[in-house]
Amino acid sequence: MAYRQILVPTDGSARSRRAVAVALRLAAAVGARVTGFYAVAEGVPTLFSGDKLYGSGVMSREYRNLAKREAQDRLAQLGRQAAAAGVPCRTVWRLARDPWRAILRAARAGGCDLIVMGSHGRGGVQTVLLGSQAVKVLAHSKIPVLVCR
């Protein structure tokens, strides 16, 4: 199966940068397009309850502007890498209370047939407490997901 549209969520981490490199190599090999995606966490976590982190839901203008610049910087870097690889690329960022849900929405909205993302490799207590965006995407995605470690 040849992929036509690949979603690459990024957060700028080393694992995320590796996923970007893998996605671009794959896209170049099969002639696919790439959509770079960045989810800006909405709200500031203030209380832990069960498996959810609840945020205040209020973002200061300064935080929102900083987060927007961070998203734009990360996505611009991805765009430059795609251009250097000769891979058509568009970028999207969104505010998201649950980044994994935003990733799945972006994949559906962009007509993506593959998601390539990094895994932070959290284990033990960290995974139980924080969860893993990659695990949640894997559990809920109806399209293939390639997780890069």
C-alpha positions as CSV (number, residue, x, y, z in Angstrom):
1,M,0.0,0.0,0.0
2,A,1.4,3.4,-1.0
3,Y,0.7,6.2,1.4
4,R,-0.5,9.5,0.0
5,Q,-0.8,11.8,3.0
6,I,1.2,11.4,6.2
7,L,0.5,13.3,9.4
8,V,3.5,14.0,11.6
9,P,2.8,15.4,15.0
10,T,5.8,17.2,16.5
11,D,6.8,18.7,19.7
12,G,10.4,19.4,18.9
13,S,11.7,16.6,21.2
14,A,14.5,14.3,20.0
15,R,12.0,11.4,19.5
16,S,9.7,13.8,17.6
17,R,12.6,14.9,15.4
18,R,13.4,11.3,14.6
19,A,9.8,10.7,13.6
20,V,9.9,13.7,11.3
21,A,13.0,12.3,9.6
22,V,11.4,8.9,9.2
23,A,8.2,10.4,7.8
24,L,10.1,12.5,5.3
25,R,12.2,9.6,4.1
26,L,9.0,7.5,3.7
27,A,7.1,10.3,2.0
28,A,10.0,10.9,-0.4
29,A,10.2,7.1,-1.2
30,V,6.5,6.7,-2.0
31,G,5.7,10.2,-3.3
32,A,3.5,11.2,-0.4
33,R,2.7,14.6,1.1
34,V,3.3,15.4,4.7
35,T,1.2,17.5,7.1
36,G,3.2,18.7,10.1
37,F,1.0,19.1,13.3
38,Y,1.7,20.8,16.6
39,A,-0.8,20.6,19.5
40,V,-0.6,23.5,22.0
41,A,-1.8,22.3,25.4
42,E,-4.8,24.3,26.4
43,G,-4.9,25.3,30.1
44,V,-2.4,24.8,32.8
45,P,-2.6,21.5,34.8
46,T,-3.7,22.2,38.3
47,L,-5.2,19.1,39.8
48,F,-4.7,15.3,39.3
49,S,-7.8,13.2,39.4
50,G,-7.9,9.6,38.2
51,D,-6.4,9.4,34.7
52,K,-7.0,13.1,33.8
53,L,-5.0,16.2,34.4
54,Y,-7.5,19.1,34.8
55,G,-6.3,22.5,33.8
56,S,-7.5,26.0,34.7
57,G,-8.8,26.4,31.1
58,V,-7.5,29.9,31.2
59,M,-4.5,30.9,29.2
60,S,-2.9,34.3,29.6
61,R,-2.4,36.3,26.4
62,E,1.4,36.1,27.0
63,Y,1.3,32.3,27.3
64,R,-0.9,32.0,24.2
65,N,1.5,34.1,22.2
66,L,4.5,32.2,23.4
67,A,2.8,28.9,22.6
68,K,1.8,30.1,19.2
69,R,5.4,31.2,18.4
70,E,6.8,27.9,19.7
71,A,4.3,26.0,17.4
72,Q,5.2,28.2,14.4
73,D,8.9,27.8,15.0
74,R,8.7,24.0,15.3
75,L,6.5,23.7,12.2
76,A,8.7,26.1,10.2
77,Q,11.7,23.8,11.0
78,L,9.7,20.8,9.8
79,G,8.7,22.7,6.6
80,R,12.4,23.5,5.9
81,Q,13.3,19.9,6.3
82,A,10.5,18.8,4.0
83,A,11.5,21.3,1.4
84,A,15.1,20.1,1.6
85,A,13.8,16.5,1.1
86,G,11.6,17.5,-1.8
87,V,8.5,16.5,0.0
88,P,5.3,18.6,-0.3
89,C,4.3,19.8,3.2
90,R,1.7,21.8,4.9
91,T,1.6,22.6,8.6
92,V,-1.2,23.0,11.1
93,W,-1.3,23.9,14.8
94,R,-4.2,23.8,17.2
95,L,-5.0,24.5,20.9
96,A,-5.9,21.2,22.5
97,R,-7.0,20.0,25.9
98,D,-6.2,16.4,24.8
99,P,-3.4,16.4,22.2
100,W,-4.0,12.8,21.1
101,R,-7.6,13.8,20.2
102,A,-6.3,16.8,18.2
103,I,-3.9,14.5,16.4
104,L,-6.7,12.2,15.3
105,R,-8.9,15.1,14.3
106,A,-6.1,16.6,12.2
107,A,-5.5,13.2,10.5
108,R,-9.2,12.9,9.6
109,A,-9.5,16.5,8.5
110,G,-6.3,16.2,6.3
111,G,-7.3,13.0,4.7
112,C,-4.2,11.3,6.1
113,D,-3.7,7.6,5.6
114,L,-0.7,7.3,8.0
115,I,0.4,8.9,11.3
116,V,4.1,8.9,12.1
117,M,4.9,10.1,15.6
118,G,7.5,9.8,18.2
119,S,7.2,8.1,21.6
120,H,8.9,9.6,24.6
121,G,9.4,6.1,25.9
122,R,8.0,6.8,29.3
123,G,7.6,3.8,31.5
124,G,6.3,2.7,34.8
125,V,4.7,5.3,37.0
126,Q,5.2,8.1,34.5
127,T,3.0,6.3,31.9
128,V,0.4,5.4,34.4
129,L,0.2,9.0,35.8
130,L,0.7,11.0,32.6
131,G,-0.4,8.5,29.9
132,S,1.2,8.5,26.5
133,Q,-0.1,10.5,23.6
134,A,1.3,7.9,21.2
135,V,-0.5,5.0,23.1
136,K,-3.7,6.9,23.1
137,V,-3.4,7.6,19.3
138,L,-2.6,3.9,18.7
139,A,-5.6,2.8,20.8
140,H,-8.1,5.1,19.1
141,S,-6.8,5.6,15.5
142,K,-8.6,4.0,12.6
143,I,-5.7,4.6,10.3
144,P,-2.2,3.1,10.6
145,V,0.2,4.6,13.1
146,L,4.0,4.3,13.0
147,V,5.6,5.0,16.3
148,C,9.3,5.9,16.3
149,R,11.4,5.3,19.4
